């Protein structure tokens, strides 16, 4: 199956359980999945993070009344991103996982749940962001970026040509930065 065919149906893979303040499960998926309200409800996904540039998603409410919280940090697939842009995506993901979900009258109805990280196809940008996050926050299980990338590739059952070389290089730079600047809490 080619990428275009693959991108026409929902694709979702659980990547890591029990992370962040609410012990959420992280999922990787594609743009179609991020708009599949029934699937998001089934997997208790209440937040999505889109890491694709030029892919915009409309607000979405699940059948149980929960409004999906949408976050976007638009990355280019392959070369062209800065280190700070990839780190912004990783830090935003960490923020989603640790943000409180207050029940304020002027906020759309929301509840704690799992998080979907996606791009258009769910093969390169989202994989790189998730790998850097896993290395940073779960270094005991992912001591280097290669281990985190391999973990997601294996679960996702994708070839070694993903993420694209530019994203791998940037993920390596991010892991070096995080390894020196920050320590996992």
N, C-alpha and C positions, 0 to 999 in steps of 0.2 A: 504494500500500500504506500502511495506517495504522501508527501506532507499535506498537500491540498486536500486529499481525501480524508486524511487523519484529522485535519482541522475542522471537518464538517460535523463531527459528533462529539459528545461529551467524553472527556478523558479525565479521570481523577485517580490519584494514587496517594494513600497515606504515607507520609515520609518520616514522621517522628511524633511520638506520644508524650504527654505529660511535660509540656514546656510552658514557661511563663507563669505569671501569678495565678492563673486559673487552671493550670495543668491541661492546656489545650493540645489538640492534635493538629499538626501541620500537614497540609495537603498540597500537592502540586497538581495543576490542571491547565486547561486551555481556556480561551475566550468563551467558547460555547458553554463550558461547565459553569463559568462565572455568571451566566444568565439562566441557568437551569434551576429554577426555584425549587422544584420537587427534589432534585438531587441534593441541593444544598440543605434543605430541610431534613432529608433522610440522614445526612452525615453530620447534622448539627453544626453546620458552618454558618456563622453569623457575621463574619468579616471576610472581605476579599481584598487582596492587594494585587493590583495590576502593575506589572513592571515593563509594559510595552509602551513605546512612544507611538502616538497616533492611533491608539485603540482606546475608545472612550465608551464607558458603560453607563447606562441609565440607572436611576434609582430602582431598587428592587425590594418588594415586600413579600415575605413568605406567607404561606397559608395560615400559619399560627399567629400572624400579626406582626412578627418580628421584621424590622427593617434591616436589611444588610448594610453594614457600614463598609463603605468603599474608600480605599486609599489608592493613590496612584503615584508612582515615581517612574516616569517614562524613560526607559533605557533603549538605546539602539542595539540591535542584535549584531554582535560581533565587535569590530573596531569602532571607535568614535566616542566612547564614554570616558569620563574622567574618573579617577579613583574616588573623589568625593561624591560623585553621583551614585556609584555603586554602594558606597558606605551609607549614603542617605537612605537608600532602599533597605539596607540591613538594619539601620537604626530605626527606621519607621516600622519595620516588622517587629522589632523588639518592643517598640512603643505600643503597637497594637496588642501584643501579647501581655503587656503589663498595665494597660490602661484600665481604669475603673469604668464601669458602665452605669453611671448614675441614672436614676429614674426621674429626670427633670420634666416638668410639664411641657416645656417648649422643645424637648428633644423627641425625635421619632422613637417609637417603641423599639427597644433593643434588649438583648440579653447576652450573657457570656456564652461563648461557644467556641467552635474550632475555626481555623483560619485557612483559607485557600490562597496560595500564591500562584499567580498565573501570568502568562504573557499571551501572545497570539496562539502559539502551538504548545506551550508547556514543555519545551525541550532545551532551551538555551538560557535565556535571561532569568527565568524563574528558577531554574536549576542552580545557576550561579549564585543568586541571592540566597537561596535556601542553604547551599553548601557553606557559604561564608558565615551565615547565622549559626549553623550547627557547629562549625569549627570554633566560633567565638564563644558561644554559650554552653556548649557541651563538649569541651575539649577532652574530657576524660574518655569519651567514646569516639571522638574524631580528632586525634592529635595533630592532624595536618589536613590541608585542604584536599589533597588527593583522596584521602579516606572518605571525606564527606561527599565528594563528587561521585566516587565509586558506589557508595551506599545508595545514593539517589538513582544513579544509572541502573543499578541492579534491580531496585524496586520498580522502577519505571520501565524496565526492559527496553532500554534504548542503546544505540550503538555508541562507540567511543568517539564518534565525530561530534557529539554534543556534550556539553555546550560548545559553541563555535570557538575557535582558537582565541579570538579577541576577548571573549568572556572568560575563558580559562586564565589567560594572562592577567586580566584585571582581578579575578578572584584570588590568584596567587599574591598579587600586590596587596590586596585588601587583607588577606590572612597575615602577611608580614607586618602590615601596619597594626592590625589588631593584636598580634602577638607581642609587639613591643609596647604599644600605647595603653592597652587595656588588658585586664585579667578577667576571666569569667568569674561571675559572682556565684 
